């Protein structure tokens, strides 16, 4: 383990304390930033695109768009996704670039039934790609309620061409302990996916939307 929950909680508390000195007009997100050392991102030394279920559900849930099968529709409704489209409604979006861009901007996850994936790729794909988003297949089971709910409390850990990753772990109105637990969940996934993670992970920071990064002490 690179760092314990107590050290993460200390950094979270400091980041929140700094922001409490300034009144904001909105609820700030809290992110974890992990830097990597001695890696060549262009060579593909580290490639991350991992979905992490946060153990402490943030009050600010992620927005999910769902295109279920007919059999999954009633179960999908129970999860109350931000947008629920039938396959036919998705088809009707063909050529409506403005609406598609709006959907791509306003939603975080796009859960698509397997028989609609090709259609979603063709219609939603051009708007999702530039935003770093992508369609994710729904399971084949009819009851997808919990599956959708899980994505509402999930975060994405991904890398691009720079040696770092930044991921949402919650909002400023959560406790330092809960945010630290979410941060630890993210770190555990990174450690599990990066070969020789202990030597490749550099610094770890906690940052609110408008605040300065606070370095996590690993000593």
Secondary structure, 3 states (H helix, E strand, C coil): CCCCHHHHHHHHHHHHHHHHCCCCCCCCEEEEEEEECCCCCCCCCCCCEEEEECCCCCCCCCCEEEECCCCCHHHHHHCCCCEECCHHHHHCCCCCHHHHHHHHHHCCEEEECHHHHHHHHHHCHHHHHCCCCCEEECCCCCCCHHHHHHHHCEEEEECCCCCEEEEEEEECCCCHHHHHHHHHHHHHHHHHHCCCHHHHEEEEEEEECCCCCEECCCC
